[in-house]
Amino acid sequence: MTEIAEPFHGMAVPATRSGERPGRAGVRSRLAGLTSVQRFMLVLTALYLVKQILLVVIHPPFSGHDEVAHFAYLRTVVDEQRLPVLLEDRLPADLYPYCRYVLQWWCEPWNPRWVSSPPVRLTNGQLEGMQYAANHPPLYYVLMAPLATISAGWGIEAQQTLLRFAAIPFGLLLVLLAYRTVTALFPGDRFLAITVPTFVAFQPQVSYEAAMVNNDAMAIALAGAILYVLVRVFRDRYPRGACLLLGFLFGLALLTKGTSVTIAPSIGAAVVAAVGWRDIRGIAWRGATIGGMTVLLAFPWYLFLWRTYGNFSALPQVSELQQWNRPLGGFVELLTDRSFFAMRFHESWGYFGWRMIPLPEWLLWTIGVPLLVAAGGFVQYTVLTARTRPADDLTTHADPVMRPEAWQRWLLGVMVLTCLVGYLAVVQFGTQFELTQARYFFPAINAIAIVLMLGLRTLIPVRWHTPGQAGVVLAMVGFNVLIYTQFVIPFWHL
């Protein structure tokens, strides 16, 4: 990318029009100095913020994934200065009107019998109305505690709306990280610089998570930050400061959501690729630095899990609490099950909340076919670039993206690994619980966007890249308008 503006020398002030304030002239000067891609990012940022504000108000209170349970967790932290415990803490009675969006809570909010004392057990004796999100790490709730304290007297729905707005910065950070990551990986390429952040900004379910009360948006943003650092510092072979930063970010991610562990193989693979597998000593001290910082941050949480539950995940207690939430099958069975994959794909683009708003099959195919084509394009890119070298004749390979250097090849491998591990983790979780969900691999969204948009770029002739990138932007925006006007808003409000 070109520099934004020439360095400022001396105390000279840009010439201004008669009557125009110097401050306004300075803003215009800075805007004029931006590249077209940077100006596009300003527009994308504004569109994203407007979209997220609309999402906060369109979706009814507590209709998001586990919002009731996450809100109750936060209330325990604020009111009782402690962490909730599985099989002990119940969901507060004043949240019973939203029982429709809660797992395992007999739901009759109109019944005066349950107004002050919601049901505690099912007919088979199984516990219900229990806090089932207590196995989540505490960092998100600690960060939200000041907002919850300030808004304590606002009323439940007003307080929840404020907390939903607090999720938007995490989503915006993810979009900006997507832009910075792809421009660090392929400097100066307009197509990828525009399409990758656009794909992330308008992926409907990733956006949905960034407008709800839950820890997903924060965990996804931290994974995006880790990927950016991996790309940005790869050619420097991860000096000590970068390793400390990676350990810090990974530790924060583990303190935000347990699924963040899926980014660990990407960190390890990038370090080995950058240092070289023969340099055992170099790998060892970098691994120790990253791991040491990670352990330093995450150790108190895992100590709490061990002392409270006797394990490091509390998943056995979740299984005991949700006895109906049984495994879907074996690993190989789920990995090769087309219906399992189809459900995860549907969850990635539709449903919203607890699978309440399905998308029609024709629309899913309309989404899926271009994505499949883009994935095929990435395979073609891999084949086409396997024999090229950066020093190849520019007259034969004029496109620098089609002449990747070794460091770019390695990092693309890390992106593919991130995608694969993310999905395999969803499959593995399905071997334990029926309610495995697509959002568990959303921490890989920036890697997914880079792989798919690079594949699409490969299939589009260079002379068509400009209309091609415009087509991606229009398609993503149009798709969001379609699903909200035709499915989401009618479901909730008409």
C-alpha positions as CSV (number, residue, x, y, z in Angstrom):
1,M,0.0,0.0,0.0
2,T,1.2,3.5,-0.7
3,E,1.7,5.9,2.1
4,I,-1.3,8.0,3.1
5,A,0.4,11.3,2.7
6,E,3.9,12.9,2.4
7,P,5.6,13.6,5.7
8,F,4.8,16.9,7.2
9,H,7.7,19.4,7.3
10,G,8.0,22.5,9.3
11,M,5.0,24.5,10.6
12,A,3.5,25.4,7.3
13,V,-0.3,25.1,7.1
14,P,-2.1,24.0,3.9
15,A,-3.7,26.9,2.0
16,T,-7.4,27.2,2.7
17,R,-10.3,28.7,0.8
18,S,-11.5,32.1,1.9
19,G,-13.6,31.7,5.1
20,E,-12.8,28.1,5.5
21,R,-11.7,26.9,8.9
22,P,-8.1,25.5,9.0
23,G,-9.3,22.4,10.9
24,R,-11.8,21.5,8.2
25,A,-9.2,22.1,5.5
26,G,-6.9,19.7,7.3
27,V,-9.5,17.0,7.3
28,R,-10.1,17.6,3.6
29,S,-6.4,17.4,2.9
30,R,-6.0,14.2,4.8
31,L,-9.0,12.7,3.0
32,A,-7.6,13.8,-0.4
33,G,-4.3,12.0,0.5
34,L,-6.0,8.7,1.1
35,T,-5.8,5.9,-1.5
36,S,-9.0,4.7,-3.1
37,V,-8.8,1.5,-1.0
38,Q,-8.4,3.5,2.2
39,R,-11.4,5.7,1.3
40,F,-13.4,2.5,0.6
41,M,-12.5,1.3,4.1
42,L,-13.9,4.5,5.6
43,V,-17.2,3.9,3.7
44,L,-17.2,0.2,4.7
45,T,-16.6,1.1,8.4
46,A,-19.6,3.6,8.3
47,L,-21.8,1.0,6.6
48,Y,-20.8,-1.7,9.1
49,L,-21.6,0.6,12.1
50,V,-25.0,1.5,10.7
51,K,-25.7,-2.2,10.0
52,Q,-24.7,-3.3,13.5
53,I,-26.9,-0.6,15.1
54,L,-29.9,-1.9,13.1
55,L,-29.1,-5.5,14.1
56,V,-29.1,-4.5,17.8
57,V,-32.6,-3.1,17.6
58,I,-34.1,-5.5,15.0
59,H,-33.6,-8.7,17.0
60,P,-35.8,-8.9,20.1
61,P,-34.3,-8.8,23.6
62,F,-32.5,-12.0,24.6
63,S,-33.2,-13.8,21.3
64,G,-29.5,-14.4,20.6
65,H,-27.5,-17.5,21.4
66,D,-27.6,-18.0,25.2
67,E,-28.1,-14.2,25.8
68,V,-30.2,-15.0,28.9
69,A,-27.4,-17.2,30.4
70,H,-24.6,-14.7,29.5
71,F,-26.6,-11.9,31.0
72,A,-27.2,-13.9,34.2
73,Y,-23.5,-14.7,34.3
74,L,-22.7,-11.0,34.1
75,R,-25.2,-10.2,36.8
76,T,-23.6,-12.8,39.2
77,V,-20.2,-11.1,38.6
78,V,-21.5,-7.6,39.3
79,D,-23.9,-8.3,42.1
80,E,-22.1,-11.1,44.0
81,Q,-18.5,-10.5,42.9
82,R,-18.0,-14.2,42.1
83,L,-18.2,-16.5,39.1
84,P,-21.3,-18.7,38.7
85,V,-21.1,-22.5,39.2
86,L,-22.7,-25.2,37.1
87,L,-25.3,-27.4,38.8
88,E,-25.6,-24.8,41.6
89,D,-26.7,-21.4,40.2
90,R,-30.1,-20.9,38.7
91,L,-31.2,-18.3,36.2
92,P,-32.8,-15.3,37.9
93,A,-36.6,-15.4,38.1
94,D,-37.0,-12.0,36.5
95,L,-35.5,-13.4,33.2
96,Y,-38.2,-16.0,33.0
97,P,-40.3,-13.9,30.5
98,Y,-37.5,-14.7,28.0
99,C,-37.6,-18.4,28.7
100,R,-38.4,-19.0,25.0
101,Y,-34.7,-18.3,24.2
102,V,-33.3,-20.5,27.0
103,L,-32.2,-24.1,26.8
104,Q,-34.1,-26.4,29.2
105,W,-36.5,-24.1,31.0
106,W,-40.2,-25.1,31.0
107,C,-41.7,-22.1,29.3
108,E,-45.1,-20.7,30.3
109,P,-44.4,-17.0,31.0
110,W,-48.1,-16.3,30.9
111,N,-48.8,-18.8,33.7
112,P,-49.2,-16.9,37.1
113,R,-48.0,-20.1,38.8
114,W,-44.4,-19.4,37.5
115,V,-44.3,-15.6,37.9
116,S,-42.3,-15.4,41.1
117,S,-41.0,-18.9,41.2
118,P,-40.1,-20.4,37.8
119,P,-40.0,-24.2,37.4
120,V,-36.9,-26.0,38.8
121,R,-37.3,-29.6,37.6
122,L,-38.7,-31.4,34.6
123,T,-41.2,-34.2,35.0
124,N,-38.4,-36.7,34.8
125,G,-36.6,-35.0,37.7
126,Q,-33.9,-33.3,35.5
127,L,-32.9,-29.8,36.6
128,E,-34.1,-26.9,34.5
129,G,-33.8,-23.1,34.6
130,M,-30.1,-23.6,35.6
131,Q,-27.1,-21.4,34.7
132,Y,-25.6,-23.5,31.9
133,A,-23.0,-20.9,30.7
134,A,-20.9,-21.0,33.8
135,N,-18.1,-23.0,32.1
136,H,-17.2,-19.9,30.1
137,P,-14.1,-18.0,31.1
138,P,-14.6,-14.7,32.9
139,L,-12.8,-12.0,30.8
140,Y,-15.7,-10.8,28.7
141,Y,-18.0,-10.5,31.8
142,V,-15.3,-8.6,33.7
143,L,-14.9,-6.1,30.9
144,M,-18.7,-5.6,30.7
145,A,-19.1,-5.3,34.4
146,P,-18.6,-1.5,34.5
147,L,-21.4,-1.0,31.8
148,A,-23.7,-3.4,33.7
149,T,-23.0,-1.4,36.9
150,I,-23.7,1.9,35.3
151,S,-27.0,0.7,33.7
152,A,-28.2,-1.3,36.7
153,G,-31.3,0.9,37.2
154,W,-32.3,1.1,33.6
155,G,-34.4,-2.0,33.3
156,I,-33.5,-5.3,31.9
157,E,-34.1,-4.6,28.2
158,A,-32.5,-1.2,28.2
159,Q,-29.5,-2.7,30.0
160,Q,-29.2,-5.5,27.5
161,T,-29.4,-3.1,24.6
162,L,-26.4,-1.2,26.0
163,L,-24.5,-4.4,26.3
164,R,-25.4,-5.3,22.8
165,F,-24.0,-2.0,21.6
166,A,-20.8,-2.9,23.5
167,A,-20.2,-5.9,21.2
168,I,-20.1,-3.7,18.0
169,P,-16.4,-2.5,18.6
170,F,-15.3,-6.1,18.6
171,G,-16.9,-6.7,15.3
172,L,-15.4,-3.5,13.8
173,L,-12.0,-4.5,15.1
174,L,-12.4,-7.9,13.3
175,V,-13.1,-6.1,10.0
176,L,-10.1,-3.8,10.3
177,L,-7.9,-6.7,11.2
178,A,-9.1,-8.6,8.1
179,Y,-8.0,-5.6,6.0
180,R,-4.6,-5.2,7.8
181,T,-4.0,-9.0,7.6
182,V,-4.6,-9.3,3.9
183,T,-2.7,-6.1,3.0
184,A,0.2,-7.4,5.0
185,L,0.1,-10.7,3.2
186,F,-0.4,-9.3,-0.3
187,P,0.7,-5.6,-0.2
188,G,-0.8,-3.3,-2.8
189,D,-3.4,-5.7,-4.1
190,R,-6.7,-3.8,-4.5
191,F,-9.0,-6.8,-5.1
192,L,-8.1,-8.6,-1.9
193,A,-7.9,-5.4,0.1
194,I,-11.5,-4.6,-0.7
195,T,-13.2,-8.0,-0.9
196,V,-11.7,-9.7,2.2
197,P,-12.9,-7.1,4.8
198,T,-16.2,-6.8,2.9
199,F,-16.8,-10.5,3.2
200,V,-16.1,-10.4,6.9
201,A,-18.2,-7.3,7.5
202,F,-21.2,-8.6,5.8
203,Q,-21.0,-12.3,6.8
204,P,-24.4,-12.3,8.4
205,Q,-23.8,-14.7,11.3
206,V,-20.4,-13.2,12.3
207,S,-22.2,-9.8,12.3
208,Y,-25.0,-11.2,14.3
209,E,-22.6,-12.3,17.1
210,A,-21.2,-8.8,17.2
211,A,-24.7,-7.4,18.1
212,M,-25.5,-9.7,20.9
213,V,-24.6,-10.2,24.6
214,N,-22.1,-13.0,24.5
215,N,-18.4,-13.6,24.4
216,D,-18.2,-14.8,20.8
217,A,-17.5,-11.5,19.2
218,M,-14.6,-10.8,21.5
219,A,-13.1,-14.3,21.0
220,I,-13.4,-14.0,17.2
221,A,-11.7,-10.6,17.3
222,L,-8.8,-11.9,19.4
223,A,-8.3,-14.8,17.0
224,G,-8.2,-12.2,14.1
225,A,-5.6,-10.3,16.1
226,I,-3.5,-13.4,16.5
227,L,-3.6,-14.1,12.7
228,Y,-2.6,-10.6,12.0
229,V,0.4,-10.8,14.2
230,L,1.4,-14.1,12.7
231,V,1.3,-12.6,9.2
232,R,2.9,-9.2,10.2
233,V,5.9,-10.6,11.9
234,F,6.5,-13.9,10.0
235,R,9.5,-12.5,8.0
236,D,11.1,-11.3,11.2
237,R,11.0,-14.9,12.5
238,Y,9.0,-13.9,15.5
239,P,11.4,-12.0,17.8
240,R,10.9,-12.1,21.6
241,G,8.6,-9.1,21.6
242,A,6.3,-10.6,19.0
243,C,6.2,-13.9,20.9
244,L,5.2,-12.1,24.1
245,L,2.5,-10.4,22.2
246,L,1.2,-13.7,20.7
247,G,1.2,-15.3,24.2
248,F,-0.6,-12.3,25.6
249,L,-3.3,-12.4,22.9
250,F,-3.7,-16.1,23.1
251,G,-4.0,-15.9,26.9
252,L,-6.7,-13.3,26.5
253,A,-8.5,-15.5,24.0
254,L,-8.5,-18.5,26.4
255,L,-9.8,-16.2,29.1
256,T,-12.6,-15.2,26.7
257,K,-13.9,-18.5,25.3
258,G,-12.7,-22.1,25.4
259,T,-13.0,-22.6,21.6
260,S,-10.1,-20.2,21.2
261,V,-7.8,-23.1,21.8
262,T,-8.3,-24.0,18.1
263,I,-5.9,-21.2,17.1
264,A,-3.0,-22.9,18.8
265,P,-2.0,-25.1,15.9
266,S,-1.8,-22.0,13.6
267,I,0.6,-20.3,16.0
268,G,2.7,-23.4,16.2
269,A,2.8,-24.0,12.5
270,A,3.7,-20.4,11.7
271,V,6.5,-20.4,14.2
272,V,8.0,-23.6,12.9
273,A,7.6,-22.4,9.3
274,A,9.3,-19.0,10.0
275,V,12.2,-20.4,12.1
276,G,12.7,-23.7,10.2
277,W,12.1,-27.1,11.6
278,R,15.8,-27.8,11.9
279,D,16.3,-24.9,14.4
280,I,15.0,-26.8,17.4
281,R,16.5,-24.3,19.9
282,G,14.9,-21.4,18.1
283,I,11.5,-23.1,18.1
284,A,11.9,-24.1,21.8
285,W,12.6,-20.6,23.1
286,R,9.8,-19.1,21.0
287,G,7.4,-21.7,22.1
288,A,8.4,-21.3,25.7
289,T,7.9,-17.5,25.5
290,I,4.5,-17.8,23.9
291,G,3.4,-20.6,26.2
292,G,4.8,-18.9,29.3
293,M,2.8,-15.7,28.7
294,T,-0.3,-17.7,27.8
295,V,0.0,-19.8,31.0
296,L,0.6,-16.7,33.1
297,L,-2.6,-15.2,32.0
298,A,-4.9,-18.3,31.7
299,F,-3.6,-20.3,34.7
300,P,-6.0,-18.7,37.3
301,W,-9.0,-19.7,35.2
302,Y,-8.0,-23.3,34.7
303,L,-7.1,-23.5,38.4
304,F,-10.6,-22.4,39.2
305,L,-12.0,-25.1,36.8
306,W,-9.9,-27.8,38.4
307,R,-10.7,-26.8,42.0
308,T,-14.4,-26.4,41.2
309,Y,-15.1,-29.3,38.8
310,G,-12.1,-31.5,38.9
311,N,-11.3,-31.0,35.2
312,F,-10.2,-28.2,32.9
313,S,-13.4,-27.8,30.8
314,A,-16.4,-28.4,33.0
315,L,-17.9,-30.3,30.1
316,P,-18.7,-33.3,32.2
317,Q,-20.9,-31.0,34.3
318,V,-22.5,-29.6,31.2
319,S,-23.3,-33.1,30.1
320,E,-24.8,-33.9,33.5
321,L,-26.9,-30.7,33.4
322,Q,-28.1,-31.2,29.8
323,Q,-28.7,-35.0,29.8
324,W,-30.7,-34.6,26.5
325,N,-27.7,-33.0,24.8
326,R,-26.2,-36.3,23.6
327,P,-23.5,-37.0,21.0
328,L,-24.4,-36.9,17.4
329,G,-22.0,-39.7,16.4
330,G,-18.4,-40.7,15.9
331,F,-15.8,-38.4,14.5
332,V,-15.4,-40.1,11.1
333,E,-19.2,-40.5,10.9
334,L,-19.8,-36.8,11.4
335,L,-16.9,-35.8,9.2
336,T,-18.4,-37.7,6.3
337,D,-22.0,-36.9,7.1
338,R,-23.4,-34.6,4.4
339,S,-26.4,-33.6,6.5
340,F,-24.1,-32.6,9.4
341,F,-22.1,-30.4,7.0
342,A,-25.3,-29.0,5.5
343,M,-26.6,-28.0,8.9
344,R,-23.3,-26.2,9.8
345,F,-23.5,-24.4,6.5
346,H,-27.1,-23.3,7.2
347,E,-26.1,-22.1,10.6
348,S,-23.2,-20.1,9.1
349,W,-25.6,-18.0,6.9
350,G,-29.0,-18.2,8.4
351,Y,-31.2,-19.5,11.3
352,F,-30.2,-16.6,13.8
353,G,-30.4,-17.5,17.4
354,W,-31.6,-21.0,18.3
355,R,-32.3,-22.0,14.7
356,M,-35.5,-20.0,14.5
357,I,-35.2,-18.4,11.1
358,P,-34.3,-20.8,8.3
359,L,-33.3,-19.8,4.9
360,P,-34.9,-21.5,1.8
361,E,-32.9,-24.1,0.0
362,W,-32.7,-22.1,-3.2
363,L,-31.0,-19.2,-1.3
364,L,-28.6,-21.6,0.4
365,W,-27.6,-23.0,-3.0
366,T,-27.2,-19.4,-4.3
367,I,-24.7,-18.8,-1.5
368,G,-23.0,-22.2,-1.6
369,V,-22.3,-22.5,-5.3
370,P,-20.2,-19.3,-5.6
371,L,-18.3,-20.2,-2.4
372,L,-17.6,-23.7,-3.7
373,V,-16.4,-22.1,-7.0
374,A,-14.1,-19.8,-5.0
375,A,-12.7,-22.7,-3.0
376,G,-12.0,-24.4,-6.3
377,G,-10.3,-21.2,-7.4
378,F,-8.0,-21.4,-4.4
379,V,-7.1,-25.0,-5.4
380,Q,-6.3,-23.7,-8.9
381,Y,-4.2,-20.9,-7.4
382,T,-2.2,-23.5,-5.4
383,V,-1.6,-25.5,-8.6
384,L,-0.7,-22.5,-10.8
385,T,1.7,-21.0,-8.3
386,A,3.4,-24.3,-7.3
387,R,5.9,-23.9,-10.1
388,T,6.3,-20.1,-10.1
389,R,9.1,-18.2,-8.4
390,P,9.2,-14.5,-7.4
391,A,12.1,-14.0,-9.8
392,D,10.2,-15.3,-12.8
393,D,10.0,-13.1,-15.9
394,L,7.5,-10.3,-15.2
395,T,6.4,-10.4,-18.8
396,T,5.2,-14.0,-18.2
397,H,3.9,-13.5,-14.7
398,A,3.0,-9.8,-14.4
399,D,0.7,-10.3,-11.5
400,P,2.7,-10.3,-8.2
401,V,0.0,-12.3,-6.4
402,M,0.6,-15.1,-8.8
403,R,4.3,-15.1,-8.0
404,P,4.1,-15.6,-4.2
405,E,7.3,-15.7,-2.2
406,A,8.1,-18.5,0.2
407,W,6.8,-16.6,3.2
408,Q,3.5,-16.0,1.5
409,R,3.1,-19.7,0.6
410,W,3.8,-20.7,4.2
411,L,1.3,-18.2,5.6
412,L,-1.4,-19.3,3.1
413,G,-0.8,-22.8,4.5
414,V,-1.4,-21.4,8.0
415,M,-4.7,-19.9,6.8
416,V,-5.8,-23.2,5.4
417,L,-4.8,-25.0,8.6
418,T,-6.8,-22.4,10.6
419,C,-9.9,-23.2,8.5
420,L,-9.5,-26.9,8.8
421,V,-8.8,-27.0,12.5
422,G,-11.8,-24.7,13.1
423,Y,-14.2,-27.0,11.3
424,L,-12.7,-30.2,12.8
425,A,-13.2,-28.8,16.2
426,V,-16.9,-28.4,15.5
427,V,-17.0,-32.0,14.3
428,Q,-15.2,-33.1,17.5
429,F,-17.6,-31.2,19.7
430,G,-20.4,-33.0,17.9
431,T,-19.0,-36.3,19.2
432,Q,-19.8,-35.0,22.7
433,F,-22.9,-32.8,22.3
434,E,-25.8,-32.5,19.9
435,L,-25.7,-28.7,20.1
436,T,-22.4,-28.3,18.3
437,Q,-22.7,-25.1,16.2
438,A,-21.1,-23.4,13.3
439,R,-20.2,-20.3,15.3
440,Y,-17.5,-22.3,17.0
441,F,-15.3,-22.0,13.9
442,F,-16.0,-18.3,13.4
443,P,-12.6,-17.4,14.9
444,A,-11.2,-18.6,11.6
445,I,-13.4,-16.1,9.6
446,N,-10.5,-13.9,8.5
447,A,-8.6,-16.9,7.2
448,I,-11.7,-18.2,5.5
449,A,-12.2,-14.8,3.8
450,I,-8.6,-14.7,2.6
451,V,-8.7,-18.2,1.1
452,L,-12.1,-17.7,-0.6
453,M,-11.3,-14.2,-2.0
454,L,-7.9,-15.3,-3.3
455,G,-9.6,-18.2,-5.0
456,L,-12.2,-15.9,-6.6
457,R,-9.4,-13.5,-7.7
458,T,-7.7,-16.4,-9.4
459,L,-10.7,-17.2,-11.5
460,I,-11.4,-13.6,-12.6
461,P,-9.1,-12.2,-15.4
462,V,-7.0,-9.3,-14.2
463,R,-8.8,-6.8,-16.5
464,W,-12.0,-7.7,-14.7
465,H,-10.8,-7.4,-11.2
466,T,-12.3,-3.9,-10.7
467,P,-15.9,-4.9,-11.7
468,G,-15.3,-8.2,-9.9
469,Q,-14.5,-6.6,-6.6
470,A,-17.5,-4.3,-7.0
471,G,-19.6,-7.4,-7.7
472,V,-18.5,-8.9,-4.4
473,V,-19.4,-5.8,-2.5
474,L,-22.8,-5.5,-4.1
475,A,-23.5,-9.2,-3.6
476,M,-22.7,-9.2,0.1
477,V,-24.6,-6.0,0.8
478,G,-27.6,-7.2,-1.3
479,F,-27.6,-10.6,0.4
480,N,-27.9,-8.9,3.8
481,V,-30.7,-6.7,2.6
482,L,-32.5,-9.7,1.2
483,I,-32.3,-11.9,4.3
484,Y,-33.3,-9.1,6.7
485,T,-36.2,-7.7,4.6
486,Q,-37.5,-11.1,3.5
487,F,-36.9,-13.3,6.4
488,V,-35.6,-11.8,9.7
489,I,-37.8,-8.6,10.0
490,P,-41.0,-10.4,8.8
491,F,-40.3,-13.2,11.4
492,W,-39.9,-10.9,14.3
493,H,-42.0,-7.8,13.5
494,L,-44.7,-8.7,10.9
